[in-house]
Amino acid sequence: MKICFIAPSIEVPGRDGGSTHVFEVARGFAGRGNSVILLARNKRKISIKNLDVLDVSGPSFVRYAKVFLKGLHAASSCDVIYERTDFVGVGALLSVLFHKPLVMETNSAIIDERAPRFLKGLLNWWLNARYGIAKKIVATVPTVVPASFREKVFLTEWGFNDSSFSPIDMLEARKAIGLPNGKKIILFTGASGPWHGLQDLLNAVPLVRKKFSDVLFLLVGKIDKPDIIDSAAKLGSSVMILPAVKYDRMNLFLNSADVLVAPFNPEKFPSLKKYGFYWSPLKIFEYMAVGKPIVSTTAVERIVEDKKHGLLAKHGGAESLANAMLFMLENPKKGVKMGENARKKALKEYTWEKHVEKLLKMLERIV
């Protein structure tokens, strides 16, 4: 099968979740013998059999002009167009022009999240027109797609790379990255947007420290919000902030922790309140993959079953979050068991290989 994969807003390879997602899916398509042309922002050569990456970098107007011009040849010779949903939707135009089936991957409520208010009406009209053209719409929850198009929705979760994330000895991991052995470590990875729940986590720190004074809260990622930095500074040496690390070193950091925490708070993001928690956070799958005790919130309950794969606190509640972390610290054997269960589920359901396999079966049915 020849696949034209359009993701012009994504840098491949890159360091954020979108980059990882697009790269892994494109590589997975190619790895199963399909011929893939990927239109994305690309500054470094990628040498993967069956995968041809066409660079469309540039300011928005230039980028989408490149997508259209380079996409003309790619779409004319492909069997299917697979497009990551954005404002412009060049893939839909190419689908109509060349009578090729279109599959749209909808990762978020993009219009609600990012569109200027004065353009929302027009952009929603165009998005709905594209949904009408599409044969299938890949999404994590049906509510992110208008009700009139939900019969087209193909539900799936994103995934993780099982060759990059797996359990290793905690002390060896700490030694490799220079972390202390004599402390309990609770690790957060990600960014500092309000919906990530970092302020809730910081509010829970004193409650945990009352019982475990040696706990170090390690925050790794793009932690750049001044209010979060100030709150962390007030907690002194109990909180350490590190910048984002390279993808190939993240496994060491995850394995260095006693507990992994992801305190998502959808109440802090209007679109998540409106449509439900439509994100499929890669870090949750990576947490599960290393088999560590996980504390998150009910936001991820469709992925993590409470008390089986981890503990789910009430989102936005520092006390609930603190109690879950304390339980993991006080009951390490139960935490280990939950971590083992989470890893088994991740390997069974959430590898990129499983994800790509599901997508290809769907694509084969519509080609």
JODAMO-V45116 format. One record per residue. SS is DSSP state (A for helix, B for strand, O for the rest). PSI is psi in whole degrees, -180 to 180 (999 if undefined). BURIAL is + if it has 24 or more other ideal C-beta (glycine too) atoms within 12 Angstrom, else -. Layout:
# JODAMO-V45116
ss	psi	burial
SS	PSI	BURIAL
SS	PSI	BURIAL
This chain:
# JODAMO-V45116
ss	psi	burial
O	139	+
B	123	+
B	126	+
B	111	+
B	116	+
B	117	+
B	65	+
B	-19	+
B	-2	+
B	135	+
B	127	+
O	123	+
O	159	+
O	-172	+
O	-6	-
O	177	+
A	-38	+
A	-41	+
A	-46	+
A	-45	+
A	-54	+
A	-44	+
A	-46	+
A	-39	+
A	-45	+
A	-45	+
A	-39	+
A	-43	+
A	-49	+
A	-38	+
A	-19	-
O	21	+
O	6	-
O	150	+
B	120	+
B	128	+
B	118	+
B	122	+
B	108	+
B	173	+
B	123	+
O	120	+
O	-10	-
O	137	-
O	136	-
O	121	+
O	91	-
B	129	-
O	135	-
O	3	+
B	120	+
B	116	+
B	121	+
B	121	+
B	129	+
O	30	+
O	154	+
O	174	-
O	160	-
A	-50	-
A	-45	-
A	-43	-
A	-48	+
A	-27	+
A	-41	-
A	-42	+
A	-45	+
A	-47	+
A	-46	-
A	-29	+
A	-20	+
A	-49	+
A	-44	-
A	-45	+
A	-34	+
A	-28	-
A	1	-
O	169	+
O	-28	+
B	148	+
B	124	+
B	115	+
B	130	+
B	121	+
O	132	+
O	-169	+
O	-33	+
O	-50	+
O	48	+
A	-34	+
A	-37	+
A	-41	+
A	-45	+
A	-35	+
A	-45	+
A	-42	-
A	-41	-
A	5	+
O	47	-
O	140	+
B	140	+
B	133	+
B	126	+
B	133	+
B	111	+
O	107	+
O	-17	+
O	174	+
O	74	+
A	-36	+
A	-48	+
A	-39	-
A	-43	+
A	-18	-
O	140	-
O	143	-
A	-40	-
A	-13	-
A	-5	-
A	-41	-
A	-48	-
A	-45	-
A	-36	+
A	-39	-
A	-45	-
A	-37	+
A	-43	+
A	-35	+
A	-40	-
A	-39	+
A	-35	+
A	-34	-
A	-37	+
O	144	+
O	-37	+
B	154	+
B	113	+
B	127	+
B	165	+
O	-27	+
O	145	+
A	-27	+
A	-17	+
A	-9	+
O	138	+
O	146	+
A	-35	-
A	-11	-
A	7	+
A	-17	-
A	-14	-
A	-9	+
B	133	+
B	107	+
B	136	+
O	166	+
O	165	+
O	-152	+
O	-161	+
B	161	+
O	110	+
O	-8	+
O	-12	-
O	-23	+
O	116	+
O	163	+
O	139	+
O	166	+
O	132	-
A	-43	+
A	-37	-
A	-39	-
A	-44	+
A	-40	+
A	-40	-
A	-28	-
A	7	+
O	34	-
O	150	+
O	146	-
O	-21	-
O	11	-
O	153	+
B	137	+
B	126	+
B	121	+
B	133	+
B	134	+
B	145	+
B	-147	+
B	178	+
O	17	+
O	148	+
A	-35	+
A	-15	+
A	-12	+
O	21	+
A	-36	+
A	-37	+
A	-41	+
A	-45	+
A	-34	+
A	-25	+
A	-17	+
A	-51	+
A	-32	-
A	-37	+
A	-40	+
A	-20	+
O	-33	-
O	-29	-
O	89	+
O	-14	-
O	9	-
B	134	+
B	125	+
B	114	+
B	120	+
B	117	+
B	124	+
B	-158	+
B	76	+
O	89	+
O	3	-
O	125	+
A	-39	-
A	-35	-
A	-43	+
A	-41	-
A	-44	-
A	-40	+
A	-40	+
A	-35	-
A	-19	-
O	-1	+
A	-140	-
A	-5	-
A	-12	+
B	132	+
B	132	+
B	128	+
B	146	+
O	169	-
O	141	+
O	162	+
O	147	-
A	-39	+
A	-3	-
A	-6	-
A	-33	+
A	-37	+
A	-44	+
A	-44	+
A	-41	+
A	-14	+
O	-12	+
O	154	+
O	-35	+
B	139	+
B	134	+
B	139	+
B	84	+
O	55	+
O	139	+
O	88	+
A	-18	+
A	-18	+
A	3	+
O	112	+
A	-40	-
A	-36	+
A	-34	+
A	-37	-
A	-44	-
A	-9	+
O	172	+
O	90	+
O	-7	+
O	152	+
O	80	+
O	122	+
A	-34	+
A	-28	+
A	-43	+
A	-36	+
A	-38	+
A	-48	+
A	-37	+
A	-30	+
O	-4	+
O	26	+
O	158	+
B	132	+
B	134	+
B	124	+
B	-154	+
B	173	+
A	-9	+
A	-32	+
A	26	+
O	-19	+
O	-14	+
O	-48	+
O	117	+
O	125	-
B	134	+
O	-3	-
O	-47	-
O	-6	+
B	-173	+
B	135	+
B	114	+
B	165	+
O	127	+
O	140	+
O	-1	+
O	109	+
A	-39	+
A	-43	-
A	-42	+
A	-44	+
A	-42	+
A	-39	+
A	-43	+
A	-39	+
A	-40	+
A	-43	+
A	-39	+
A	-35	+
A	-20	-
O	65	-
A	-35	-
A	-41	-
A	-37	-
A	-42	+
A	-42	-
A	-44	-
A	-40	+
A	-41	+
A	-42	+
A	-41	+
A	-43	+
A	-42	+
A	-43	-
A	-42	+
A	-45	+
A	-33	+
A	-34	-
A	-26	+
O	16	+
B	157	+
A	-33	+
A	-45	+
A	-42	+
A	-49	+
A	-39	+
A	-44	-
A	-43	+
A	-44	+
A	-38	+
A	-40	-
A	-44	+
A	-40	+
A	-32	-
A	-27	-
A	-12	+
O	999	-
